[in-house]
Each structure stands twice: as C-alpha cells, then as structure tokens.
C-alpha cells in the first residue's frame, strides 16, 4: 500500500528499526532513535542496491517520490544513480570552487606575477574594477554558467553611466579572465570575446596631448614654482630632460645611474619596445642607455638626497618608501598645474620629438633616445647604445634650450651641438640661476 503523510507522521520508533514501503522501490526507514530516512532500492547488474534520498521531514513524501522517479529514469537509461550522484556532487563542488570571483582571483594573482615593476599599477587598477563592477554582477556565479548575455549586460551597465573608458578596460579584463579559465579547463567557451563589435563608440579624444616649444616657458616656470612635493617637480623635470616613459622613470633605481659617465642604464625588461626581445633572447639584449645632460645629472643627484634611508627607488611613494611613486602622481601634478587636457607625461615625449625634428637633429638619434619602435627590432635594441654620444649632445642642447626658454635669454644654436666638437661655451645653467635668484 502506498504511504500517506498521516501514516508517516504516526510511525513511531520501536525496539528495532523497521521499514515502511511506498512502492516502486521507495521506502522509509524508521530507526530506534533519530530521523526517518528515505531509500530507493533498485537492481543493477542483477544485484539489489540501495541509495539514500534524504531525511524526513526535510524531504517530504511528494519530493521523495519525485526523487524516486528521477532515479528510476536513470536506471532505465543504464545509468547508476550512485555514480550520477557522485558526478553531480563533484560538479557542484567544482562550480563552488570556480565561481567568477574565484577564477578572477587566480587570474589576477597570476597576472600580477608577470607584470614588470612599472606596470604593477595596472594590477591595482584591475583589482579596483573587479570590486566595483565585475564582482557585484558576476562574482557569485559559477564561471561556467555565465553567458554572453550576462557579460554584455555588465558592459551595458557601465556604458549607461557614461564610463566608456572603464567599459573598454572591463571588456579587456573579462576577455583575459575567460581566456585564463579556458586554459585552466574550467570553461569551454569565452563569452567575453569580440564584445568590442557591440561596444559604444567613445567620443574622439586627444590622446597624450603635448605642447609646442612656444608653450614651454610657462610650463617650465610653473614646474619650478608649483607647490607640490619637490620630488614630484623634479620627476616632471627629469621627464622633460630625458624623454623616458613615465613607467621607466617610476621604476628607476639608484644603481641604474652612472653619474660619473653621465648615463642611465634601464634594464631591457623595463623598456616597452624591448620586452618581447628579452623574452626570446634573454641577456643578449643590452640595457637601454640614456645619456644625461648636466642638468639631468644634477636632478638625479638631488633626488638621491631626498630619498628616505633604505628606499629602493629613485622616486618613492609618499607614504610607503619601499614602493615606487604611484602610477598617477606625475600626470595628476601636471593636470593640477593647469595643463589638464593639454599635456601628459607621455605627451612630453611628443613635445621633445617634434622640437628636435624641427631643428634638424638626426631622426635615428631622436628615435633611439625615445626608444621608439623600429622596423628592424634587433637594430633598434642596439641603437640605444650605438648613438649614445650624438644623443648626449642632442639632449644637452635640449636641456640648454629649456633653461633658456624658462629664463628668457637667447636660445642656443642647435648646429653647435650637432657637430663632433662639443658644447658651446655659454653656460645656460648659470644664466638660469642668475635669473631665478
């Protein structure tokens, strides 16, 4: 006879365990103590086996019958209900261990280890966007359950608040996270691939705006007198005097400088255009050699004096001396000086390139100084060392030009610096000191 809810409720423990049968293999075991438990009996390869279906009343009579029918269907399809349950539990455990948040965390940790010192800030930026945008929407979901629609809705939410640059960054990171998950074998497809096709088009912006030479006097005077940390002012000045990337300056350490020889040796793995060569050729790629003007040497010496004892970097973090200066410090200072939208740290490189090309310096010297890409990547790697002395004269001209522009005295003649003879006799550093004093 089929069981009823009343019969189950009235079944009391006895001196020995006993079983109430419902039919089609479903039964309820009533122990001497403790909870009543549902079981399903079935035949598998001529052996009678039993599988638990849960505890009463957590599993009601109606639900127990539903579970019995599901188990019977498995047997009918030649599937062992016990193996099926183990597989489902493993799947659930796998999903719990591979939520989007868990996989994104592993990706972020793996990615952070691969980044060069100057790029560590981008890892922090990725972490910020994970917490702000990605995890609230996708964090608790098993990553294998996330659809293209889920990803697209997240991107649309960011776009709707007008943060199109943020949306682009999140698209990039989502694509990387799902590619990482595919490599781990956690997902079979990447729902974040090709989302740029449906992305909103951002308004045109002027990337890395730069100044013309006639705009430099005002900038130079502002940098000299602006009320920010001295190290920040000197950092901006060193960008102006060398043309290095902000990341290369941020990662600079005192041991990279030979001030007696007037050179700065940047490890090749820290130079954007050399990293791919380092990965394939290792130590065969020489350091990026930056010749220093007398003005640049003086600034490096002062920055070394300003460093806290034991500090690792030339430009140190304001509150954590063992860390490099934060990623946005120099650009933020330039913006606050009144140059927001007019100049960036990277834009300084364009200013230098434009000015030196206009007065006729050799293009190869300029490109080598700025570590620009070369069609011949191997040649480009070695040009950094090959043109050191011509570049030294060129950058001394540039440093003297900046001093003259700031002070307002006649400008140096570039031809004198292009020759092999050396520097002209005018001491622009002295002129600058007199004018400032």
SEVO-443251 format. One record per atom (N, C-alpha, C): residue in one letter; x, y, z. Coordinates in steps of 0.02 Angstrom, whole numbers, plus 50000, padded with zeros to 5 digits. Example, Ala and Ser with C-alpha at 12.3 -4.5 7.8 and 13.67 -1.06 7.14 Angstrom:
<atoms>
A506604971650390 A506154977550390 A506604983550390 S506424988850354 S506844994750357 S506455000250394 
</atoms>
This chain:
<atoms>
X500434994050000 X500005000050000 X500455006250000 X500245011149961 X500625017349958 X500585021050024 X501115024550041 X501145028250103 X500715034550099 X500525037150158 X500185043550164 X500565047750214 X500455054250211 X500785058650260 X500585056950331 X499955055050340 X499715053350407 X500075047250434 X500135042150391 X500465035950413 X501195037250431 X501515041550394 X502215043050408 X502285046750474 X501845051550487 X501875055350549 X501735050950609 X501295045950600 X501105041550656 X501605035950668 X502075034950622 X502565029650630 X503055031450686 X503045027650740 X503465029050799 X504045024150802 X504605026250833 X505165021550841 X504955015450882 X505245009750865 X505115003550901 X505765000950929 X505734994950958 X506344992050987 X506854990250934 X506614989150872 X507054987750816 X506874992250758 X507354993950715 X507194997850655 X506704994050611 X506264997650577 X505804994450530 X505714999050470 X505414996450417 X505354999950354 X504625000350332 X504435006250307 X503775007250276 X503875007750201 X503505003750162 X503585003450090 X503065007650055 X503295011550005 X502825015649966 X502685012549898 X503175009249868 X503095006149803 X503615008449753 X503745004249703 X504235005749651 X504925007249680 X505085003749735 X505755004149763 X505835009449817 X505335013549829 X505385018849880 X505165016149947 X505555017449999 X505375015350066 X505625020550116 X505345020150176 X505535024750230 X505765020550289 X506395021450309 X506665017750366 X506525021650430 X506245018250479 X506115021250544 X506595018250595 X507105022050617 X507605019250663 X507335019350735 X507705016350780 X507515016350850 X507585023350879 X508065026950855 X508155033950876 X508355037950814 X508245044450817 X508455048750762 X507925049650709 X508145051950651 X507675054050598 X507505048250552 X506915048750523 X506695043950472 X507055045650407 X507235040450368 X507635041450308 X507335037850248 X507305041350192 X507045038550130 X507595034550094 X507385028950063 X507845024950023 X507505022849959 X507925021749909 X507675019049845 X508075012649830 X507725007149821 X508035000749804 X507964999549729 X508504997149700 X508494995849628 X508974990149612 X508904987249555 X509344981849532 X509844984649482 X510464982749495 X511004984949450 X511464978949436 X511454976649374 X511824970649355 X511664964749401 X511014963649408 X510744957949446 X510874958249521 X511084964149545 X511174964949617 X510694970349642 X510374968849700 X509934973949729 X510354978849769 X510284985149752 X510664990449785 X510184995549815 X510454999949857 X510045005049890 X510405011649891 X510005016949881 X510285023749883 X509845028149926 X510145032349967 X509755036750011 X509465042549970 X508855044449987 X508525050049954 X508395055950001 X508665055550062 X508585061150108 X508215059450172 X508175064250215 X507875063350282 X507185066450284 X506725062850315 X506045065450327 X506055069350393 X505755075250401 X505285078450353 X505625083550306 X506305083850308 X506625088550262 X506435086950190 X506385080550175 X506155078250110 X505455075350120 X504965078750093 X504265076550102 X504115070350061 X503535067350073 X503325061450035 X503295063049960 X503015068949944 X502955070849873 X503645071449841 X504105074749876 X504775075649847 X505155069149843 X505055064749893 X505385058149892 X505155054149831 X504515054549815 X504265051049755 X504565054049691 X504655060649690 X504965063749631 X505685061449623 X506045060849679 X506735058549676 X506765051249655 X506275047249679 X506245040249657 X506165039749582 X505705043749554 X505585043449482 X506205045649442 X506555050549469 X507165052749435 X507685047149436 X507745043649492 X508215038049498 X508015032249453 X507375030849449 X507135025449405 X507285027049332 X507215033349314 X507355035349245 X508095034349229 X508525035649278 X509245034449267 X509385027049255 X509085022849298 X509185015549290 X508935013249222 X508355015849202 X508075013949137 X508535015849079 X508945021049090 X509415023349039 X510125020549051 X510145015249092 X510775011749106 X511295016349139 X511055020549185 X511485024949224 X511415023149298 X511965021849330 X511955020249401 X511795026549441 X511245026749479 X511075032849517 X511625034949566 X512005030049591 X512545031849638 X513105035649602 X513305033149544 X513825036649505 X513585043449483 X512935043749464 X512655050149442 X512675055249499 X512525052949560 X512525057449618 X513235059949631 X513725055349628 X514415057549640 X514635062749589 X514445061549526 X514625066249473 X514295073049485 X513665073049506 X513315079349519 X513635083049578 X513835079249629 X514155082449686 X514835085449667 X515205081749625 X515845084349601 X515735090649559 X515205090449518 X515055096249477 X514875102249520 X514485101049573 X514295106549618 X514905109249654 X515345104549676 X515955106749710 X516405110649663 X516445108249601 X516845111649551 X516585118649538 X515915119249534 X515615125749523 X515745130449582 X515695127649643 X515815131849703 X516535134249706 X517005130049682 X517715131949683 X517915136149623 X517445136749575 X517605140349514 X517065145449498 X516875149149549 X516445154949536 X516855160149497 X516515164949469 X516885170249434 X517385173549480 X517175174749543 X517625178149590 X518255173949602 X518175167349610 X518745163049623 X519225162849564 X518955162049504 X519385161749445 X519715168549432 X519335173949440 X519615180649431 X520185181849480 X520115179249541 X520645180049591 X521275176349570 X521195170349543 X521785166549520 X522115170049461 X521685172649415 X521955176249357 X522345182349379 X522075186149427 X522395192249449 X523065190749482 X523075185449523 X523705183549555 X524225181449504 X524015177449455 X524475175149402 X524735181049361 X524275185549343 X524455191249302 X524935195949339 X524815196949403 X525225201549443 X525955199249445 X526065192649446 X526745190049449 X527125191449385 X526765191949329 X527085192849264 X527235200049247 X526915204749283 X526995211749266 X527675214449288 X527955218849249 X528565222349269 X528395227349323 X528905229749359 X528795234349414 X528385240449393 X528555243049335 X528225249149313 X527495248149295 X527285241749286 X526595240349267 X526175237649325 X526465237349385 X526095234649442 X525465238649456 X525475245149438 X524895249249450 X524285246849412 X524395243749353 X523825241349314 X523495235449349 X523885231649388 X523585226149427 X523115228949480 X523325234449512 X522895237649561 X522275240549528 X522355243149468 X521775245749431 X521285240249414 X521545234449393 X521105228749378 X520735226549440 X521085226449497 X520765224549560 X520205229349578 X520315235749566 X519815240949580 X519185239649539 X519265238349474 X518685237349432 X518345230649446 X518725225649467 X518425219349488 X517935220549545 X518165224149596 X517745225349655 X517155229949639 X517275234949597 X516755239949584 X516225237449536 X516425234049483 X515955232449429 X515845225049417 X516375221149415 X516315214249393 X516045209549447 X516325209849507 X516115205249560 X515395206249583 X515155212449590 X514445213149611 X513955209949562 X514125209649498 X513675206749448 X513795199349437 X514425197249436 X514595190449415 X514935186349469 X515145189449524 X515575186149572 X515355179449597 X514715178749616 X514465172549647 X514275167249596 X514245168949533 X514025164149482 X514585159249464 X514425152749457 X514925148149428 X515135150849360 X515775151249349 X516005154549287 X515775150749225 X515675144249232 X515435140249175 X514705141749158 X514335144849204 X513635146449192 X513535153449163 X514065157449160 X513995164349137 X513935164449061 X513425167849038 X513285168148966 X513535174648936 X513535174948870 X513705181148836 X513225186748856 X512585184948866 X512105189948888 X512275192948955 X512515188749002 X512715191249068 X513295196249062 X513775194449021 X514365198749012 X514165205248977 X513745204748926 X513535210748890 X513135215348934 X512705212648977 X512315216849022 X512765220649070 X513295217449094 X513785220949137 X514105226749099 X514315225649038 X514625230948998 X514125236648986 X513505234848971 X512995240048958 X512875244249020 X512885241249079 X512775245049141 X513325250249150 X513945248449133 X514495253149139 X514425258649087 X514235256649026 X514155261548972 X513595266548988 X513055264049020 X512485268449034 X512665274149082 X513165273149123 X513365278649167 X513885283049134 X514015281849070 X514465286149031 X515195284649038 X515355279149073 X516065277449085 X516315272849029 X516395275648969 X516575271548911 X517295269048915 X517735272848944 X518425270548952 X518445264649001 X518055265249055 X518015259749104 X517725253549071 X517215254549029 X516895248848994 X517415245348950 X517825249248916 X518335246148873 X518835242148915 X519045244848971 X519515241249014 X519205234849041 X518575235249062 X518245229349089 X518165224049035 X518005226148974 X517955221348918 X518625217548910 X519165221348913 X519825218348904 X519965213348960 X519835215349022 X519975210949078 X519515204849079 X518885205749061 X518425199949057 X518685194949006 X518895197448949 X519165193048897 X519765189148923 X520205192548960 X520785189148988 X520595184049040 X520105185749082 X519885181049135 X519595174749105 X519165175449054 X518865169549024 X519375165548983 X519855168848953 X520385165148919 X520795161148970 X520915164149027 X521265160649082 X520865154649104 X520195155549111 X519765150049131 X519765144449080 X519785146149015 X519825141048963 X520485137148968 X521025140748982 X521675137448988 X521685132749048 X521315134449100 X521265130149160 X520795124249149 X520405124449095 X519915119149083 X519265120049120 X519155126149146 X518555127449185 X517955129049141 X518075132249084 X517545133749035 X517765131548966 X517275130448923 X517425128248854 X517405133948804 X517035139248821 X516965144948776 X517105151348813 X517255156548776 X517395163148804 X516825167948786 X516355169148833 X515795173548817 X515985180948813 X516605182548831 X516825189548828 X517215191148765 X517275186348719 X517645187548658 X517245191848610 X517595196248574 X517295200248519 X516755205148541 X516745207048605 X516235211848628 X516375218848603 X516975220048578 X517125226748551 X516685228348491 X516415223148458 X515995224248400 X515345227748418 X515095226448479 X514455229448500 X514555234948552 X515185236948563 X515325242048613 X515125248948588 X514905253148634 X514765260148616 X515415263548595 X515365267748544 X515955271248520 X516085277448563 X516665277848594 X516815283848635 X516905289948592 X516785295648623 X516905301948588 X517645302648573 X517815305648517 X518525306548500 X518885310548554 X519465308148573 X519865311748622 X520575312548595 X520915317548621 X521605318648600 X522055314848649 X522325309348627 X522745305248671 X523425308448680 X523675308148741 X524335310748757 X524465317548726 X524055322548743 X524165329248715 X524855331848734 X525135335948690 X525805338448703 X525835345948686 X526375349048708 X526465356248698 X526955357548641 X526875363348610 X527365365848562 X527905369548601 X528465370748569 X529035374048603 X528835380848630 X528425384648594 X528245391348618 X527805391148680 X527555385148699 X527145384548759 X527555382248819 X528185380648808 X528595377848861 X528805382748915 X528945389148900 X529165393648954 X528675393749013 X528035394248999 X527545394449053 X527545387949093 X527595382249058 X527615375849093 X528235375449138 X528805377249112 X529425376649149 X529415380849212 X529165386949207 X529125391349266 X528625388549317 X528085385749291 X527585382749337 X527885376849374 X528245372549338 X528555366649370 X529045368949424 X529425374049410 X529925376449459 X529595379049523 X529035382449517 X528755385949575 X528115382649603 X527885377249573 X527245374349595 X527325371249665 X526795371949704 X526825369849774 X526665362549787 X526995358049752 X526915350949766 X527575348349794 X527625341949808 X528235339049834 X528815340249786 X529395341749815 X529975343249772 X530145337349726 X530085331249752 X530235325349711 X529775324949651 X529155326949660 X528675326849604 X528885331849551 X529065337949572 X529295343049524 X529925340649487 X530385337649524 X530995335249493 X530855329449446 X530375325249464 X530185319649420 X529925322149353 X529495327249355 X529245330249293 X529815333249253 X530265336649288 X530835339749255 X531275334349221 X531355328649255 X531765323249226 X531435320249164 X530765319849165 X530415317649104 X530575322449047 X530555328949061 X530695334049010 X531415333648985 X531875331749027 X532585331749008 X532815325248974 X532425319848982 X532655313348955 X532185310448903 X531535311848907 X531065308948860 X530885301748875 X531045299348935 X530855292448952 X530105291948964 X529855285848964 X529155284748981 X529075285449056 X528475287249078 X528355288049150 X528485281449187 X528305275849156 X528415269449188 X529155267949198 X529575269949151 X530295268949156 X530585273249212 X530325279349219 X530555283649273 X530325281149340 X529705278949344 X529435276449408 X529845270449433 X530055266149387 X530415260049407 X531165261149415 X531405267349405 X532125268649409 X532385267649479 X532965264449485 X533305263449549 X533995266749545 X534265268849601 X534915272449600 X535475268549566 X535465261849571 X536005257949541 X536005258049465 X535465260749435 X535435261249361 X535835267249335 X536055271549380 X536385277849358 X537135277549370 X537505279349319 X538235280449325 X538335287949312 X538325291849365 X538355299049356 X539045301549336 X539565297749350 X540235299649327 X540265299349251 X539935294349222 X539915293749149 X539315297349119 X538865299649162 X538285303249138 X537805298949098 X537675292849122 X537215288349087 X536725285149136 X536155283349109 X535635279649146 X535515273249107 X535615267549139 X535535261049107 X534875257849131 X534385257749087 X533735254849103 X533745247549082 X533605242749128 X533595235749108 X533115234649050 X533295230449002 X532875229648942 X532165227348956 X532075223449010 X531395221149026 X530955226849050 X531255232549067 X530875238349089 X530705243149033 X530925241548972 X530815245948914 X530285242848869 X529765246548856 X529195244048819 X529395240548754 X529825243848714 X529995241148648 X530485235348651 X530765233748709 X531255228448713 X530995222148747 X530405222448778 X530175216848818 X530095210448777 X529805210948718 X529705204948677 X530375201848657 X530885206148646 X531545203548629 X531855200048689 X531745202748749 X532015199748810 X531735192748819 X531085191848805 X530775185348814 X531075180048768 X531315182148709 X531585177348661 X532345176848663 X532685182448681 X533415182548679 X533745183348746 X533345184648798 X533615185048866 X534165190148873 X534735188048901 X535275192648917 X535655195348856 X535475193048797 X535815195548737 X535625202748722 X535065205148748 X534845211948735 X535165216648786 X535525221848764 X535845226348812 X535355231048845 X535575234048899 X535155239048933 X535045245048887 X534495248448899 X534325254548862 X534745260148892 X535205263048853 X535675268048877 X535385275048865 X535315278848919 X535055285648915 X535615290448935 X535895294148888 X536405299148907 X536075304948944 X536415307448994 X536125312649037 X536475319349025 X536085324549019 X536365331349017 X536605333249087 X536985338549090 X537225340749156 X536635342549201 X536105345349172 X535515347049211 X535165340749238 X535125335549197 X534815329349218 X535225326049274 X535885326349268 X536315323549320 X536185327049387 X536135333649385 X536005337449447 X535345335449478 X534835334149437 X534185332249464 X534225325249495 X534555320549462 X534625313849490 X534995314149557 X535515318249561 X535885318949624 X535425321549679 X535005326449663 X534555329249713 X534025324149733 X533765320349687 X533275315149703 X533575309849749 X534205308249739 X534535303449782 X534595306149853 X534705312749859 X534735315849925 X534065315749960 X533525316249921 X532855316549950 X532585309749972 X532885304349947 X532625297749962 X532695296150036 X532175292550061 X532215290250130 X532745284750135 X533035283950194 X533545278850203 X533255271950188 X533605268150148 X533385261350131 X532875261050075 X532675266850049 X532185266849994 X532485263549932 X532065259949897 X532315256049839 X532335260149775 X531855264649767 X531775268049703 X532015275249706 X532145278049647 X532355285049643 X531775289649663 X531185288249637 X530575291849656 X530155287249698 X530075288949761 X529745284349808 X529035286549823 X528635281649843 X527945282849864 X527945287449925 X527455291749927 X527435296849980 X527375293750049 X526975288350056 X526845285450122 X527185278750132 X527405275550078 X527735269050084 X528395269350047 X528935271150082 X529585272450050 X529865266450012 X529645260450027 X529915254649992 X529585253649924 X529055257449910 X528705256849847 X528885262649801 X528805261549736 X528915266849688 X528345271949691 X528455277749664 X527945282949661 X527335280149625 X526735282149647 X526135279249619 X526045281049545 X525655277049510 X525605277449437 X525365284249413 X524925287549450 X524615293749425 X524915300049454 X525415299449498 X525675305449533 X525905310949485 X526315309249437 X526605314349393 X526065317349347 X525645313149319 X525115315749275 X524615320049313 X524465317949375 X524005321849416 X524305328749431 X524945328849447 X525285335249461 X525265339749399 X525395336949340 X525375340949279 X524685343849268 X524165339749281 X523475342249273 X523335347949322 X523555347149384 X523415352249435 X523815358649423 X524335358149384 X524725364149366 X524365368349313 X523795365849291 X523405369549241 X523465366749171 X523735360549165 X523835357749098 X523395351649085 X522845351149121 X522385345549109 X522115346049038 X522165340649001 X521935340548932 X522425343648883 X522975346448909 X523475349748866 X524145345948865 X524285342248919 X524925338848922 X524875332948969 X525215327548952 X525295321748997 X526035319948999 X526205315549047 X526905313349050 X527125310248984 X526695306348954 X526875303248890 X526895308448834 X526475313548840 X526465318848789 X527125322748787 X527495322748842 X528145326148843 X528595323148790 X528545316648779 X528945313248728 X528795316048658 X528155317348645 X527955320248580 X528225327348573 X528215331048628 X528505337848627 X529245337648608 X529615333148640 X530335332548626 X530455330448554 X530085325348532 X530175322848464 X530035328348412 X529485331948422 X529295337248375 X529835342648373 X530055344848432 X530535350348435 X531205348448405 X531465342448421 X532125340448397 X532105339048322 X531555336348297 X531495335348225 X531475341948188 X531125346848217 X531045353248183 X531715356948175 X532175356148222 X532815359648216 X533335355548179 X533155349448158 X533595345848113 X534045340548142 X533925338348204 X534335332848230 X534175326348192 X534665321948190 X534595315648152 X534025311548181 X533585309248136 X532985305648158 X533165299348199 X533685295748178 X533875289748214 X534085291248286 X534405297048297 X534585298948365 X533955299948407 X533485303548378 X532865305148414 X532475298748430 X532405294348380 X532025288248390 X532365283748441 X533035283448440 X533395279448489 X533315282348559 X533345288948564 X533265292248630 X532575290748659 X532065290748618 X531385289648642 X531195282248642 X531655277848623 X531535270648621 X530905269048582 X530845272148523 X530275270848480 X530375264348443 X529815261448420 X529845255148382 X530235256248318 X530595251148298 X530975251248236 X530755245348193 X530725246348128 X530535240848085 X531005234948094 X531625236348108 X532115231148123 X532205231048199 X531855226548233 X531845226648306 X532535225248336 X532925220848303 X533585219448330 X534025225648325 X534005228948267 X534385235148259 X534175240248311 X533515240848323 X533275245748371 X533555244448440 X533605238048459 X533855236448526 X534575238848535 X534975238248483 X535675240148490 X535795247548475 X535345250848441 X535415258048429 X535425262048493 X535115259348546 X535115262948609 X535825264048635 X536265259548620 X536955260348641 X537375263648587 X537215262348524 X537625264748469 X537655272348464 X537105275648479 X537065282948468 X537145286948533 X537475284148582 X537495287448648 X537795294448643 X538385295248614 X538715301748614 X538345306948572 X538115305248511 X537705310148475 X537075312048513 X536785307148547 X536175308648585 X536345312948646 X536935311948674 X537125316048732 X537155323448711 X537465324848653 X537495331748629 X536785334348615 X536385330048585 X535705332148568 X535305333848631 X535355329548683 X534975330748743 X535265336448785 X535925337848776 X536205343648809 X535935350048777 X535875349848711 X535545355548676 X534845356448703 X534475350948709 X533785351348732 X533745354248803 X534185351948847 X534195354448915 X534365361848917 X534855363848877 X535045370948875 X534475375148845 X534125372348796 X533555375848767 X533015376948819 X532875371848859 X532355372648911 X532555378048961 X533185378048981 X533415383349028 X533335390248997 X533535390848934 X533485397448901 X532755399648894 X532315394948878 X531605396548872 X531315398748939 X531515395448992 X531255397149058 X531495404049081 X532135405349069 X532435411649092 X532265417449046 X532175415948982 X532025421248934 X532635424348904 X533165420348891 X533775422848859 X533815420048789 X534275422448746 X534335419848679 X534435412248679 X534125409048630 X534135401748628 X534785399148599 X535005393248621 X535615390348594 X535535388348521 X536085388148485 X536065386248414 X536155378648409 X535675375048380 X535725367748377 X536315365248338 X536535369048286 X537085366748244 X537715365448285 X537825369448336 X538435368648377 X538435361948413 X537845359348429 X537795353048465 X537795347048417 X537645348248354 X537625342848305 X538315340648283 X538815344948293 X539495343448271 X539845339048321 X540435336648303 X540825332448348 X541245336548397 X541225343248390 X541685347448429 X541495347648503 X540845347548517 X540645347848587 X540165353448599 X540065355148662 X539585360148681 X539845367148668 X539405371848655 X539615378948651 X539805381448720 X540095387348722 X540385389848784 X539865392648832 X539275394448808 X538765397548851 X538535392748905 X538555394848968 X538325390649023 X537605392649040 X537125389049012 X536425390849022 X536195389449093 X536525384749127 X536345383449197 X536485389649239 X537065392949226 X537225399049264 X536725404549249 X536545405349185 X536055410449167 X535395409249203 X535215402949208 X534585401249241 X534615402949315 X535185401249348 X535245402649419 X535205410149432 X535545414149390 X535535421349399 X534835424049391 X534485421849340 X533815424349327 X533335422449382 X533395416249407 X532935413949459 X533075417549524 X533735418249540 X533915421849601 X533685429049600 
</atoms>
